[in-house]
């Protein structure tokens, strides 16, 4: 008898794909749960590193280059290497897996800067610690008969199998940390101690595929008996870092564990820790922030807690205050509610510089006034935004139909109560966050066009672009003298606020599926390099294919009037409408942190600033790291919305960080 597609995939060493194809007659929830089970059954166990937490190191299967198909916390699964898949199995098997992937349609669009249907998620760690895994099993067993229940029971079998494999692996290891095996054996039940809580948290984090780590200071506090667990937290953070994991919020109810979490992140690039700042934040928390940032880890980033609460209440008046208190920032920095929300982040990216460049080169000559040109450009921005949102909506619909997320469905409220998959409407709240790239490049470019083409009439549309493309030094000097964003110039800042408002308003013209709103974020992380590759030279000083701006501050090096002027310009943007998070980068000398940071943050937040993240790398450190990277392996910088090791940045991105003004 010939082997089935599933059997041939398993024989070829593709367990996830084999599990997905094993029961074609079953519904999606069972098939995708079964795929995870087969992966957990066969994926190699990570070597035990002697620590107090296990699993450790890289997530099983996530970095195995011999596997072509693997689970993914955002897309449910991915074909990491289609050519590898085709080389390992026959055409029928490969085409079956590819056809499954292609059931979810919608992308790409010309605008996927930092986002193409991506979804970061915070599990409901509070409930996981309260109920234990056995509590979830009981809830699933109580569901009505059907594919939904059967699929999640299969998932629970897989989680238990994985836990047994983890324990069995440790029994074969030497010098296992005292209590670790016992804590894992108890992990089916609600934890009794702080250590058991951390062991369970770490285990579930690996089950989830190592995405967002959650609000540790809040949910561990009820287990805390005054212990110093900085080393344990640091170990957990190294697991997040090893897996390129993401984020966790701290505060705003500050406690001893808030301080310990900040201490634990020294010299570690991940997780992205986000400190929710209230006006009365205690001085001891500020002191920990200074000490942490001085290690050049870029942690924590600072968030204006009162304004985020106001923005959430305005955008989602039906969300009660108790749920708004779950506010966290997934992925790099996308706003969501821990344990109860499904937020597309980054779901989409809009390259405003590309729209500006294409439109201006084609149509600038048609206009006699700047006002007419600017209005037409804004209309073009809106048209392209709405077209991209329509594509995104179709993607979200097909994803909800064909691509369940079993782990998220289990651990995110209210999926079990509704008996609906996480992607199909099961979560309590939904919205989508799209990335706005290149905005400050467009603002500065518009300032140059207004002055040199329309007001002074020194160039026609044709001579303007010819001089710009030729990098004519006379043109560049004139362009540089035009008003720019980031120096507290009301005229350019007013234009900036109007353009930003037009863009943000456009997202309100479409309804998110299955509910909620389309929101925006300024979150370019490392994508601002490749986002500039398709954009010709622009009047703000960029050469052809140069990187775009990486956030909402001044274009690198143009903030010539100090940090107060820089933050004042940024605060004039309608930042509270960027509920997804308007990122603001600033570089401060380590020795100036205690003097500068709190006054700058306080003033910026009082004026409407939403977020501020700080890098403390000197020019000398970065230049030495570029020449001697082996001496600076732990040098970390804030880029876009997250922290990254300076040595991992491309030479082009390193130069953009080097050009930032240091205060």
C-alpha positions in Angstrom: 0.0 0.0 0.0 1.4 3.4 -0.9 2.1 5.9 1.8 -0.2 8.8 2.5 0.9 12.4 2.1 1.2 12.7 5.8 3.3 9.5 6.1 5.7 10.7 3.3 6.1 14.1 5.0 6.8 12.4 8.3 9.3 10.1 6.6 11.0 13.2 5.1 11.4 14.8 8.6 8.6 17.3 8.4 6.5 16.5 11.5 4.4 19.7 11.6 3.4 19.4 7.9 2.8 15.7 8.4 0.5 16.4 11.4 -1.4 19.0 9.4 -2.1 16.6 6.5 -2.7 13.6 8.8 -6.5 13.9 9.1 -7.8 15.7 6.0 -11.4 14.9 7.0 -11.1 16.8 10.2 -11.8 20.5 10.8 -9.1 23.2 10.9 -8.9 23.4 14.7 -8.1 19.6 15.0 -5.7 19.6 12.1 -3.7 22.5 13.3 -3.7 21.2 16.9 -2.5 17.8 15.6 0.3 19.5 13.7 1.6 21.0 16.9 1.4 17.6 18.6 3.4 16.0 16.0 6.0 18.7 16.2 6.2 18.5 20.0 6.6 14.7 19.7 9.6 14.8 17.4 11.4 18.2 17.8 14.8 17.8 19.4 15.0 19.0 23.0 17.3 22.0 23.6 20.4 21.2 25.6 19.9 22.0 29.3 22.2 24.9 30.3 22.3 24.2 34.1 19.8 27.0 34.8 16.8 27.2 37.1 14.3 27.3 34.2 13.8 24.8 31.4 13.1 24.7 28.4 15.9 27.1 27.6 17.8 28.3 24.6 16.2 28.4 21.2 12.6 27.2 20.8 12.3 23.7 19.5 12.0 23.6 15.8 12.1 27.4 15.4 15.7 27.6 14.2 16.1 24.1 12.7 17.3 24.9 9.2 16.7 21.3 8.2 12.9 21.7 8.6 11.0 23.5 5.8 7.6 23.8 7.6 7.2 24.9 11.1 4.7 26.5 13.5 4.6 30.2 13.9 2.9 32.3 16.6 1.8 34.9 14.1 0.9 33.1 10.9 0.1 29.8 12.7 2.6 28.1 10.4 5.1 29.1 7.7 6.9 27.4 4.9 10.4 28.7 5.9 12.0 27.3 2.7 9.8 26.3 -0.2 12.8 25.0 -2.2 13.9 22.8 0.7 10.4 21.4 1.0 10.3 20.5 -2.6 13.8 18.9 -2.4 12.6 16.7 0.5 9.2 15.4 -0.8 7.4 14.7 -4.0 5.4 17.3 -5.8 2.1 16.0 -4.5 3.2 16.5 -0.9 4.8 19.9 -1.4 1.8 21.2 -3.4 -0.6 20.1 -0.7 1.3 22.0 2.0 1.7 25.1 -0.3 -2.1 25.0 -1.1 -2.9 25.0 2.6 -0.7 28.1 3.1 -2.3 29.8 0.1 -5.8 29.4 1.5 -5.1 32.7 3.4 -5.1 35.4 0.8 -4.6 39.1 0.7 -0.9 40.0 0.6 1.4 41.4 -0.6 0.6 45.1 -1.2 3.1 47.8 -2.2 2.9 48.9 1.5 4.2 46.2 3.8 6.8 48.2 5.7 7.2 46.3 8.9 3.9 44.5 8.5 2.1 42.0 6.4 -0.7 40.4 8.5 1.6 40.0 11.5 0.1 39.4 14.9 1.8 39.5 18.3 0.0 38.3 21.4 0.1 38.3 25.1 -1.3 35.1 26.7 -3.5 35.4 29.8 -0.6 34.6 32.2 -2.7 35.8 35.1 -5.3 33.1 34.5 -2.6 30.5 33.7 -1.0 31.0 37.1 -4.4 31.1 38.8 -5.9 28.0 37.2 -2.9 25.9 36.1 -3.0 23.8 33.0 -5.5 21.5 34.7 -8.0 24.3 34.8 -7.8 24.8 31.1 -8.2 21.0 30.5 -11.4 21.1 32.7 -12.8 24.0 30.7 -12.1 22.3 27.4 -13.6 19.0 28.6 -16.8 20.9 29.5 -17.3 22.2 26.0 -20.0 20.7 23.7 -18.9 17.8 21.5 -17.5 18.9 18.1 -14.4 19.8 16.2 -13.6 22.8 18.5 -13.6 20.7 21.6 -11.8 17.7 20.0 -9.1 19.9 18.5 -8.3 21.6 21.8 -8.3 18.3 23.7 -5.8 17.2 21.2 -3.8 20.3 21.9 -3.9 19.7 25.6 -2.6 16.1 24.9 0.3 17.7 23.0 1.1 20.2 25.8 1.2 17.4 28.3 3.3 15.2 26.0 5.8 18.1 25.6 5.9 18.6 29.4 6.6 14.9 29.9 9.4 15.1 27.3 10.9 18.1 29.1 10.9 16.3 32.4 12.3 13.1 30.9 15.1 15.1 29.3 16.0 16.6 32.6 16.2 13.2 34.3 19.0 12.4 31.9 20.9 15.5 32.7 23.5 16.1 35.4 23.4 18.8 38.0 19.8 19.8 37.4 18.8 22.9 39.4 17.3 21.8 42.8 13.5 21.9 42.5 13.2 22.3 38.8 12.0 18.8 38.0 9.5 18.9 40.9 8.2 22.3 39.7 7.7 21.0 36.2 6.0 17.9 37.5 3.6 20.2 39.5 3.1 22.6 36.5 -0.2 21.0 35.7 -1.5 22.5 38.9 -1.7 26.2 40.0 1.8 27.1 41.3 2.3 27.3 45.1 5.5 29.4 45.1 7.1 32.2 43.2 9.6 29.7 41.7 6.9 27.3 40.6 5.1 30.3 39.0 8.2 31.3 37.0 8.8 27.7 35.9 5.2 27.4 34.6 5.4 30.8 33.0 8.6 29.9 31.2 7.2 26.5 30.1 4.0 28.1 28.6 6.1 30.8 27.0 7.9 28.1 25.0 4.6 26.3 24.2 3.5 29.6 22.7 6.6 29.8 20.5 8.3 32.6 22.4 6.4 35.8 21.5 5.5 38.4 24.2 6.5 37.6 27.8 3.7 39.5 29.6 3.3 41.6 32.8 5.7 39.9 35.2 5.7 42.4 38.0 1.9 42.4 38.2 1.1 38.7 38.0 4.0 37.3 40.1 3.4 39.7 43.0 0.9 37.5 44.8 3.6 34.8 45.1 6.3 37.2 46.2 7.5 36.9 49.8 10.3 39.4 49.6 12.7 37.2 47.6 15.3 38.7 45.4 14.7 37.0 42.0 16.7 39.3 39.8 18.9 36.3 38.6 15.8 34.2 37.8 14.2 37.0 35.9 17.5 37.6 34.1 17.6 34.0 33.1 14.0 34.2 31.8 15.0 37.3 29.8 17.9 35.5 28.2 15.4 32.9 27.0 13.3 35.7 25.4 16.5 37.1 23.9 17.7 33.8 22.5 14.4 33.4 20.6 14.2 36.9 19.3 11.2 37.3 21.6 9.4 40.5 22.3 7.8 42.5 25.0 6.4 42.9 28.5 5.0 45.9 30.3 5.8 47.1 33.8 3.7 49.1 36.2 1.7 51.3 36.6 1.2 49.8 40.1 4.9 49.8 40.9 6.2 47.2 43.4 9.4 45.4 44.4 9.2 43.2 41.3 9.0 46.2 39.0 12.4 47.2 40.3 13.7 43.7 40.0 12.5 43.4 36.4 14.3 46.6 35.5 17.5 45.3 37.2 17.2 42.0 35.4 17.3 43.5 32.0 20.8 45.0 32.3 22.9 44.1 29.2 20.0 42.1 27.6 18.4 43.3 24.4 15.1 41.5 24.9 12.4 41.5 26.1 11.4 45.0 25.2 10.4 46.3 28.6 7.8 49.1 28.6 7.4 51.1 31.7 3.9 52.6 32.1 4.7 56.0 33.6 2.4 57.9 35.9 3.1 61.5 37.0 3.7 60.3 40.6 6.1 57.4 39.7 8.3 56.9 42.7 11.9 58.2 42.6 13.2 54.7 43.3 11.8 53.6 40.0 13.4 56.5 38.2 16.7 55.6 39.8 16.4 52.1 38.5 15.6 53.4 35.0 18.8 55.6 35.1 20.9 52.6 36.2 19.5 50.3 33.6 19.7 52.8 30.6 23.3 53.5 31.7 24.2 49.8 30.8 23.3 50.7 27.2 20.5 48.1 27.1 17.9 50.7 26.0 15.5 49.3 28.6 12.9 50.2 29.7 11.1 52.4 27.2 8.7 54.9 28.8 5.0 55.2 28.1 2.5 57.9 29.1 0.0 55.9 31.1 -2.7 58.5 31.5 -2.8 59.4 27.8 -2.9 55.7 26.8 -5.8 55.2 29.1 -7.6 58.2 27.6 -6.9 57.1 24.0 -8.2 53.6 24.7 -11.3 55.0 26.3 -11.9 57.3 23.4 -11.3 54.7 20.7 -13.1 51.8 22.5 -15.6 53.3 24.9 -17.2 49.9 25.4 -14.0 48.5 27.1 -14.4 48.7 30.9 -11.6 50.3 32.9 -10.6 47.0 34.5 -9.7 45.6 31.0 -8.0 48.8 29.9 -5.7 48.2 32.9 -4.4 45.2 30.9 -2.7 47.6 28.5 0.6 46.2 27.2 2.6 46.8 24.1 3.2 43.7 22.0 5.9 43.0 19.5 7.9 46.2 19.3 5.4 48.5 20.8 1.8 47.8 19.5 -0.9 48.6 22.0 -3.0 45.6 23.1 -4.7 44.2 26.2 -2.9 41.3 27.8 -4.8 38.0 27.7 -8.1 39.3 26.1 -7.2 40.8 22.7 -6.3 39.9 19.2 -4.4 42.8 17.7 -2.9 42.8 14.3 0.6 44.1 14.9 2.1 45.0 12.6 -0.8 44.1 10.3 0.2 46.5 7.5 2.7 49.1 6.6 2.2 52.3 4.7 5.3 53.8 3.0 4.3 57.5 3.0 7.7 58.4 1.4 7.0 56.1 -1.5 3.6 57.7 -2.1 5.1 61.2 -1.8 7.9 60.3 -4.2 5.8 58.6 -6.9 3.1 61.3 -6.8 5.4 64.3 -6.7 7.5 63.2 -9.6 4.5 62.5 -11.7 2.3 65.4 -10.8 4.2 68.4 -9.2 4.3 70.2 -12.5 0.5 70.3 -12.7 0.0 72.6 -9.8 0.2 76.4 -9.5 0.0 76.6 -5.7 1.4 74.6 -2.8 -2.1 74.2 -1.3 -3.5 72.5 -4.4 -0.5 70.2 -4.7 -0.6 69.4 -1.0 -4.3 68.6 -1.0 -3.9 66.3 -4.0 -1.0 64.5 -2.4 -3.2 64.0 0.8 -6.0 62.6 -1.4 -3.5 60.2 -3.0 -2.3 59.1 0.5 -5.8 58.4 1.5 -6.6 56.4 -1.7 -3.6 54.2 -1.2 -4.2 53.7 2.5 -7.8 52.6 1.8 -6.8 50.3 -1.0 -4.2 48.6 1.4 -6.8 48.4 4.2 -9.2 46.6 1.8 -6.5 44.0 1.0 -5.8 43.7 4.7 -9.5 43.1 5.5 -9.7 40.3 2.9 -6.6 38.8 4.5 -8.1 38.9 8.0 -11.4 37.3 6.7 -9.7 34.4 5.0 -7.4 33.9 8.0 -10.4 33.7 10.3 -11.9 31.1 8.0 -8.9 28.9 7.3 -6.1 29.5 9.8 -6.9 28.8 13.5 -4.4 29.5 16.3 -4.9 26.7 18.8 -2.5 27.9 21.5 -3.9 31.4 21.4 -7.5 30.1 21.4 -6.7 28.1 24.5 -4.9 30.8 26.5 -6.8 34.0 25.4 -10.1 35.0 26.9 -13.0 34.6 25.7 -12.3 32.0 23.0 -13.3 29.0 25.0 -16.5 30.7 26.3 -17.5 31.7 22.8 -16.3 28.4 21.3 -14.6 30.4 18.6 -11.0 30.4 17.3 -8.8 33.3 18.2 -8.6 34.4 14.6 -12.3 34.0 13.9 -13.8 36.3 16.6 -13.1 34.3 19.8 -11.0 37.0 21.6 -12.8 39.6 23.7 -11.4 42.5 21.8 -10.1 43.1 18.3 -8.2 45.9 16.4 -5.5 46.2 13.9 -2.3 48.3 14.0 -0.6 49.6 10.8 2.8 51.0 10.6 3.3 54.5 9.1 6.8 54.7 7.6 8.7 57.7 6.3 6.4 60.4 7.7 9.1 62.9 8.8 10.9 62.5 5.5 7.7 63.6 3.8 7.2 66.5 6.2 10.7 67.9 5.6 10.4 67.2 1.8 7.1 69.2 1.7 8.8 72.1 3.4 11.5 72.2 0.7 8.9 71.9 -2.1 6.8 74.7 -0.6 9.7 77.1 -0.3 11.9 76.4 -3.3 9.2 75.6 -5.9 6.1 77.6 -4.9 7.2 80.5 -2.7 10.6 81.5 -3.9 10.0 79.9 -7.4 13.7 79.1 -7.7 13.0 75.8 -9.4 10.4 74.3 -11.7 9.2 70.8 -11.1 11.6 69.5 -13.7 14.7 71.4 -12.5 13.9 70.7 -8.9 14.0 66.9 -9.4 16.9 67.1 -11.8 19.0 69.1 -9.2 17.9 66.8 -6.4 18.7 63.6 -8.3 22.1 65.0 -9.4 22.9 65.8 -5.7 23.7 69.3 -6.9 25.5 71.0 -3.9 23.8 74.3 -4.5 20.4 72.6 -4.3 21.3 70.6 -1.2 22.5 73.8 0.6 19.2 75.6 -0.2 17.2 72.6 0.8 19.1 72.3 4.1 18.2 75.9 5.0 14.5 75.3 4.6 12.5 74.8 7.8 12.7 71.2 9.1 10.8 69.2 11.7 12.4 68.8 15.1 13.5 72.4 15.9 10.2 73.7 17.3 9.3 75.7 14.2 5.6 76.4 14.3 5.2 76.7 10.6 6.6 73.3 9.7 5.2 71.7 12.8 1.7 72.9 11.8 2.1 71.3 8.4 3.4 68.1 10.0 0.4 67.9 12.3 -2.0 68.5 9.4 -0.5 65.8 7.3 -0.3 63.3 10.1 -3.9 64.0 11.0 -5.0 63.4 7.4 -3.2 60.1 7.4 -4.6 59.0 10.8 -8.1 60.0 9.8 -7.9 57.8 6.8 -7.8 54.7 8.9 -11.1 55.5 10.5 -12.8 55.2 7.1 -12.6 51.4 7.2 -14.0 49.0 9.8 -11.7 46.3 11.1 -12.7 42.6 10.8 -14.1 40.9 12.8 -14.6 44.0 15.0 -12.7 47.0 16.3 -10.8 49.7 14.5 -7.8 50.2 12.3 -5.1 52.1 14.2 -1.7 53.4 13.4 1.9 53.1 14.9 5.2 54.6 14.0 7.3 51.5 14.3 10.0 51.0 11.7 12.4 48.8 13.8 15.0 47.7 11.2 12.7 48.0 8.2 13.4 51.7 7.5 16.5 50.6 5.6 14.8 48.4 3.0 11.7 50.8 3.0 14.0 53.4 1.5 15.3 51.2 -1.3 12.3 51.8 -3.5 12.3 55.6 -2.8 14.3 57.9 -5.1 16.1 60.9 -3.6 13.9 63.2 -1.6 14.2 66.9 -0.8 14.9 66.3 2.9 18.4 65.3 2.0 18.1 61.6 1.4 19.9 60.2 -1.6 18.4 57.6 -3.8 17.6 54.3 -1.8 18.8 55.8 1.5 17.0 54.6 4.6 13.9 56.5 5.8 13.4 58.0 9.2 13.1 55.4 12.0 10.4 57.0 14.2 8.7 60.4 14.8 11.7 62.4 15.7 13.8 64.7 13.5 15.5 63.2 10.5 18.9 62.1 11.8 21.1 65.1 12.7 18.5 67.8 12.0 17.5 68.4 15.6 20.0 71.2 16.0 18.2 73.2 18.8 18.4 70.7 21.6 16.1 68.0 23.1 13.4 70.4 24.3 12.8 71.7 20.8 12.9 68.2 19.4 10.3 66.9 21.8 8.2 70.1 21.4 8.0 69.5 17.7 7.0 65.9 18.1 4.4 66.8 20.8 2.6 69.1 18.3 1.7 66.0 16.2 -1.7 64.4 17.1 0.1 61.7 19.0 -2.9 60.6 21.0 -4.5 59.4 17.8 -1.6 57.0 17.2 -3.0 54.6 19.7 -0.7 51.9 18.4 2.2 53.9 19.7 4.1 56.9 18.3 7.7 56.0 18.8 10.2 58.6 19.8 13.9 57.9 19.9 16.5 60.0 21.7 20.1 59.5 22.6 21.4 60.8 25.9 24.9 60.6 27.4 25.0 58.2 30.4 26.3 60.8 32.8 23.4 63.2 31.9 20.6 60.7 32.5 19.9 61.7 36.2 19.8 65.4 35.2 18.0 65.3 31.9 15.7 62.3 31.6 12.9 62.9 34.2 12.4 66.6 33.3 12.4 65.8 29.6 9.9 62.9 30.0 7.7 64.9 32.3 7.5 67.9 30.0 7.1 65.8 26.9 4.3 63.8 28.4 2.5 66.9 29.7 2.5 68.3 26.2 1.0 65.1 24.8 4.0 62.8 24.2 3.0 59.2 24.3 6.3 57.3 24.3 10.1 57.9 24.7 12.9 55.4 24.3 16.5 56.2 25.1 19.8 54.9 23.8 23.0 55.6 25.8 25.8 54.8 23.3 28.5 57.3 22.8 29.8 58.0 19.3 33.2 56.7 20.4 31.6 53.4 21.6 29.8 52.9 18.3 32.8 53.8 16.1 34.9 51.3 18.1 32.2 48.7 17.8 32.2 49.1 14.0 35.9 48.6 13.9 36.2 46.0 16.7 32.8 44.2 17.0 34.2 41.4 19.1 34.8 43.9 21.9 31.2 45.1 22.0 29.0 42.0 21.8 26.6 43.4 24.4 26.3 46.9 23.0 22.6 47.6 22.5 20.7 50.4 20.8 17.0 51.3 20.5 16.0 51.1 16.8 12.4 51.8 15.7 10.4 50.3 18.5 12.8 47.7 19.9 16.3 47.0 21.2 18.9 45.4 19.1 22.5 44.5 19.4 24.5 47.2 17.6 26.7 44.5 16.0 23.6 42.9 14.4 22.6 46.1 12.6 23.7 46.4 9.0 26.5 49.0 8.3 23.8 51.3 6.8 21.7 51.1 10.0 24.7 51.6 12.2 25.4 54.9 10.4 21.8 56.1 11.0 22.2 55.5 14.7 25.6 57.2 14.7 24.1 60.3 13.1 21.5 60.7 16.0 22.2 63.8 18.1 23.6 62.9 21.5 22.3 65.1 24.4 
